[in-house]
Amino acid sequence: MAEKVVIIGSGPSGLAAAIYAARASLNPLMVEGEFTQENWDMGRPPLGQLMITTEVENYPGFPAGNMAAYLDSAISKERRGMMSDHGGHGVSGPELMELMRQQAVNFGTRIVSEDVTEIALSQHPFKLKTSGGKSIEALSVIIATGARANYLGLDSEKTFKNRGVSACAVCDGGLPRFRNKPLVVVGGGDSAMEEASYLTKTASKVYIVHRRDSFRASKIMAQRVIENPKVEVKWNSVVDEVLGDDASGVTGVRLRNANDPNKKETVECTGYFAAIGHTPNTDFLKGQLKTNEKGYLVWTTPQRTNTSIEGVFAAGDVADDYYRQAITAAGTGCMAALDAERWLAAKGFE
């Protein structure tokens, strides 16, 4: 028997969709992803990007308080036993995601901890296969697989991820380790300009590292950044290594001149922000849905989460190349569940 709605992905968008779909008595099935080292290394862990984030200060509803006691009361003992208290003054990324997951389960969401390896959208019901060999039929599908940040691929980036290495200034820039400290932004496009501009509000100084002698960004954005007294551009430079130690995390960045590999310099900083784009997690779709020039899924109906195939909806960062925040992802997850519910009702599937 075909599932009424299958949700692929389990970040804020997928879990919000699951909560709304479950409360609408759609009995949703979520394929949350497989807990493999490959998924973690690729930046696409189950429960989304917040699983590789420390403190979350900008998600409403989690001010300072006794989070450990609340987690003990809200999360199942089995899941709680796998968590470690982060000791922060708000909520951590993994804690927030576990709370969302538990809320979805409480309302009846069924969860499969596997990856979707194949999906056929040319027929209805849609057909899916998972990494564990399951075959699933679905009357509607919500794609909520997110997008992963691009990094240079340095081992030192991995070493200090969440200890000074980030790919989201809006998410992390206000944290204590970055506030009133020198920071490095890598990139030369509009994203890098946006990240650098945002960080100048709280950092003592922002270094932009770019491998060329001019930015790819729009002229007005580039000019605004260059003229900011807190910004210093390191032209014709590439990151050779992120420097740091176990006690302090990131302490600096070693740069190499793009034209003269023997010419190097060290920039002291407490934060390293990669601003070289994101890659939406759509490989498994094999081009069956319309995307924009960056590869993100396209909403084909204004203010709705409909994709180019009827009955398939998209939520979160997989369809958002602009905001990429947990709260906006959760909002579109709600939208996708409501869109799916109304589509199923219109088709007489409820």
ROSETI-342495 format. One line per 3 residues: number of its first residue (from 1); their letters; for each residue x, y, z of C-alpha. Coordinates in Angstrom, 3 decimals, decimal comma, padded with zeros to 6 digits. Layout:
! ROSETI-342495
NUM> a> X Y Z  ...
***
This chain:
! ROSETI-342495
1> mae> 000,000 000,000 000,000  001,367 003,397 -000,930  002,350 005,858 001,787
4> kvv> 000,363 009,098 001,765  003,490 011,195 002,244  007,171 010,290 002,350
7> iig> 009,616 012,889 003,640  013,178 012,561 002,399  015,586 014,318 004,748
10> sgp> 015,438 015,135 008,436  016,782 018,616 009,142  014,559 021,440 010,419
13> sgl> 012,529 021,427 007,200  011,959 017,679 007,113  011,096 017,438 010,790
16> aaa> 008,750 020,436 010,670  007,042 018,801 007,693  006,787 015,556 009,653
19> iya> 005,226 017,287 012,667  002,589 019,024 010,554  001,881 015,969 008,409
22> ara> 001,544 013,731 011,459  -000,831 016,154 013,175  -002,902 016,131 009,975
25> sln> -003,265 012,330 010,340  -001,233 011,632 007,190  000,882 009,033 009,048
28> plm> 004,123 010,282 007,418  007,153 008,125 006,750  010,484 009,921 007,054
31> veg> 013,666 008,579 005,463  016,111 010,492 007,638  019,413 009,329 006,171
34> eft> 021,986 006,785 007,214  024,388 007,376 010,101  027,561 006,694 008,118
37> qen> 030,960 008,356 008,252  030,617 009,212 004,572  027,474 011,255 005,224
40> wdm> 029,171 013,099 008,052  032,323 013,746 006,030  030,238 015,028 003,114
43> grp> 028,450 017,498 005,378  025,051 015,825 005,016  024,467 014,013 008,335
46> plg> 021,031 012,773 009,349  019,135 015,567 011,135  020,881 018,128 008,968
49> qlm> 023,571 020,789 009,221  022,702 021,649 012,826  024,208 018,304 013,832
52> itt> 027,619 019,797 013,025  026,879 023,105 014,772  027,553 024,021 018,388
55> eve> 025,541 026,796 020,070  022,365 027,967 018,326  021,506 031,461 019,540
58> nyp> 019,093 032,599 016,843  016,361 029,944 016,916  013,414 031,442 018,845
61> gfp> 012,257 029,791 022,032  015,557 028,670 023,558  016,928 031,367 025,877
64> agn> 019,375 030,669 028,700  018,094 028,088 031,143  018,492 024,601 032,552
67> maa> 018,539 022,864 029,184  019,914 019,583 030,571  016,899 019,058 032,826
70> yld> 014,511 019,882 029,995  016,269 017,454 027,662  016,017 014,735 030,306
73> sai> 012,261 015,262 030,438  011,658 015,665 026,690  013,911 013,142 024,936
76> ske> 013,539 009,371 025,108  016,066 007,716 027,416  017,580 005,788 024,517
79> rrg> 018,265 008,915 022,451  019,227 011,003 025,495  021,882 008,452 026,432
82> mms> 023,682 009,139 023,158  023,842 012,888 023,761  026,408 014,910 025,689
85> dhg> 025,532 018,174 027,412  027,302 021,001 025,629  027,287 023,275 028,665
88> ghg> 026,250 026,329 026,679  023,818 029,005 027,718  021,221 028,186 025,070
91> vsg> 020,649 025,130 022,927  023,148 023,295 020,750  022,475 022,190 017,199
94> pel> 022,265 018,458 018,034  020,028 019,168 021,037  017,627 021,233 018,958
97> mel> 017,430 018,542 016,298  016,831 015,773 018,833  013,991 017,822 020,300
100> mrq> 012,445 018,266 016,844  012,874 014,577 016,082  011,232 013,549 019,357
103> qav> 008,322 015,907 018,705  007,766 014,330 015,284  007,905 010,830 016,796
106> nfg> 005,465 011,834 019,554  002,870 012,668 016,899  003,354 009,338 015,118
109> tri> 006,006 009,926 012,469  007,689 006,698 011,431  011,409 007,044 010,757
112> vse> 013,726 004,950 008,602  017,434 005,599 009,219  018,550 004,925 005,651
115> dvt> 019,413 006,906 002,519  017,209 007,117 -000,557  019,330 005,655 -003,332
118> eia> 016,773 005,648 -006,137  013,537 007,471 -006,815  011,203 007,159 -009,814
121> lsq> 009,010 010,215 -010,301  007,766 009,464 -013,816  005,021 007,205 -012,503
124> hpf> 002,422 007,452 -009,750  002,531 006,309 -007,017  006,187 007,335 -006,853
127> klk> 008,685 004,569 -006,154  011,700 004,821 -003,842  014,507 002,467 -002,887
130> tsg> 016,701 002,831 000,186  020,253 001,892 001,077  018,855 -000,876 003,270
133> gks> 017,000 -002,459 000,365  013,524 -001,172 001,186  011,052 -000,450 -001,622
136> iea> 008,541 002,293 -000,866  005,585 003,652 -002,804  004,391 007,181 -002,107
139> lsv> 001,373 009,220 -003,148  003,281 012,416 -002,338  006,914 013,212 -001,565
142> iia> 008,556 016,072 000,301  012,209 016,601 -000,598  014,031 018,094 002,408
145> tga> 017,605 016,926 001,874  019,259 020,311 002,416  022,505 021,674 001,029
148> ran> 026,066 021,190 002,176  028,638 023,960 002,511  031,620 023,894 000,176
151> ylg> 035,072 023,894 001,750  038,562 023,939 000,278  039,130 020,339 001,308
154> lds> 041,955 020,932 003,783  042,415 018,437 006,593  042,804 021,368 008,969
157> ekt> 039,329 022,615 008,015  037,881 019,311 009,224  040,037 019,364 012,351
160> fkn> 038,728 022,723 013,520  035,162 022,570 012,225  032,889 024,031 014,939
163> rgv> 036,006 025,179 016,782  036,528 028,274 014,707  035,805 026,938 011,222
166> sac> 032,348 027,812 009,934  030,449 028,357 006,710  027,702 030,630 008,059
169> avc> 028,386 034,085 009,453  024,723 034,712 010,271  024,573 031,447 012,215
172> dgg> 027,835 031,743 014,124  029,253 035,255 013,807  027,809 036,496 017,085
175> lpr> 029,265 033,683 019,197  031,756 034,713 021,908  034,787 033,184 020,182
178> frn> 034,232 035,443 017,156  032,999 038,643 018,797  035,534 041,506 018,815
181> kpl> 038,161 039,197 017,312  039,951 039,139 013,923  038,299 036,778 011,427
184> vvv> 039,080 035,387 007,966  036,595 034,984 005,120  037,574 032,900 002,080
187> ggg> 035,940 033,680 -001,258  035,350 036,387 -003,820  031,705 036,163 -004,848
190> dsa> 028,548 037,779 -003,528  028,332 035,210 -000,712  031,792 036,182 000,531
193> mee> 030,871 039,873 000,424  027,699 039,209 002,396  029,560 037,118 004,976
196> asy> 032,306 039,713 005,377  029,848 042,607 005,678  027,861 040,782 008,320
199> ltk> 030,970 039,911 010,340  032,189 043,515 010,419  029,285 044,269 012,773
202> tas> 030,869 042,232 015,560  034,468 041,379 014,593  037,450 043,601 015,322
205> kvy> 038,801 043,022 011,805  037,852 040,901 008,784  040,413 039,581 006,321
208> ivh> 039,068 038,460 002,948  041,270 035,900 001,208  040,837 035,762 -002,566
211> rrd> 042,958 033,935 -005,112  042,627 036,631 -007,793  043,292 040,377 -007,971
214> sfr> 039,601 041,287 -008,292  036,338 039,979 -006,883  033,727 038,043 -008,857
217> ask> 031,035 039,723 -006,765  028,798 042,476 -008,082  030,612 045,808 -008,171
220> ima> 028,379 047,543 -005,664  028,767 044,775 -003,080  032,508 044,511 -003,634
223> qrv> 032,978 048,270 -003,341  030,995 048,425 -000,124  033,208 045,754 001,434
226> ien> 036,497 047,213 000,191  035,612 050,620 001,602  034,767 049,232 005,042
229> pkv> 037,579 050,260 007,429  037,361 046,908 009,242  038,119 044,937 006,067
232> evk> 041,525 044,047 004,663  041,712 042,063 001,420  044,468 039,524 000,867
235> wns> 044,617 039,525 -002,932  046,196 036,720 -004,974  046,233 034,499 -001,908
238> vvd> 045,092 030,996 -001,080  044,724 029,254 002,258  047,593 026,868 002,841
241> evl> 046,421 025,670 006,247  044,104 026,561 009,114  046,176 026,889 012,281
244> gdd> 045,139 026,142 015,825  045,367 023,831 018,817  043,118 021,641 020,921
247> asg> 042,741 024,195 023,696  041,930 027,286 021,631  040,613 025,966 018,331
250> vtg> 041,478 028,232 015,398  044,318 030,663 016,117  045,267 031,703 012,595
253> vrl> 045,513 030,941 008,905  048,630 030,401 006,822  048,330 031,945 003,362
256> rna> 050,260 031,195 000,182  050,699 033,655 -002,661  048,854 032,377 -005,735
259> ndp> 051,586 033,671 -008,041  054,592 032,771 -005,895  054,113 029,533 -003,875
262> nkk> 057,234 030,270 -001,844  055,758 033,483 -000,492  053,692 032,781 002,622
265> etv> 052,287 034,711 005,556  050,345 033,943 008,697  047,229 035,863 009,679
268> ect> 046,172 035,642 013,310  042,431 035,070 013,795  039,946 033,151 015,901
271> gyf> 037,593 032,311 013,060  037,713 031,010 009,499  034,581 031,349 007,364
274> aai> 034,361 029,459 004,081  032,209 031,473 001,679  032,651 029,536 -001,534
277> ght> 029,089 028,388 -001,971  026,870 025,435 -001,142  025,890 022,280 -003,010
280> pnt> 022,256 021,122 -002,753  021,840 017,429 -001,971  019,953 016,435 -005,107
283> dfl> 022,223 013,824 -006,696  019,784 011,000 -005,948  017,105 012,742 -008,043
286> kgq> 019,161 012,335 -011,216  017,732 015,438 -012,849  014,072 014,486 -012,583
289> lkt> 013,061 017,817 -011,043  013,619 021,331 -012,364  016,487 023,219 -010,760
292> nek> 017,933 026,711 -011,060  021,391 027,501 -012,412  022,939 026,668 -009,018
295> gyl> 021,285 023,254 -008,830  018,628 024,134 -006,237  015,100 022,789 -006,667
298> vwt> 012,679 025,341 -008,087  009,277 026,150 -006,637  007,094 026,292 -009,714
301> tpq> 004,114 028,008 -008,043  004,623 031,373 -006,304  004,484 031,130 -002,487
304> rtn> 004,024 027,363 -002,682  006,480 024,474 -002,330  005,352 022,692 -005,509
307> tsi> 008,123 021,365 -007,738  008,028 020,633 -011,457  006,314 017,278 -010,842
310> egv> 002,817 017,249 -009,389  002,730 015,681 -005,938  006,393 016,378 -005,194
313> faa> 007,220 019,258 -002,856  010,525 020,781 -001,730  011,394 022,355 001,611
316> gdv> 014,424 023,889 003,270  017,879 024,543 001,914  017,504 022,176 -001,028
319> add> 015,243 024,866 -002,516  016,761 027,939 -000,828  019,992 029,458 -002,133
322> yyr> 019,450 032,761 -000,318  018,480 032,535 003,376  019,710 029,070 004,439
325> qai> 018,651 029,420 008,077  017,150 026,805 010,385  014,084 028,919 011,065
328> taa> 013,340 029,546 007,371  013,878 025,862 006,635  011,404 024,891 009,353
331> gtg> 008,918 027,393 007,958  009,045 025,900 004,483  008,758 022,431 006,007
334> cma> 005,437 023,510 007,480  004,420 024,911 004,084  005,349 021,689 002,278
337> ald> 003,288 019,554 004,665  000,261 021,800 004,237  000,729 021,839 000,462
340> aer> 000,975 018,036 000,397  -002,096 017,649 002,626  -004,203 019,917 000,417
343> wla> -002,947 018,280 -002,773  -003,811 014,815 -001,460  -007,278 016,008 -000,454
346> akg> -007,870 017,607 -003,862  -006,903 014,357 -005,554  -009,165 012,312 -003,259
349> fe> -006,302 010,396 -001,640  -007,187 011,238 001,966
***
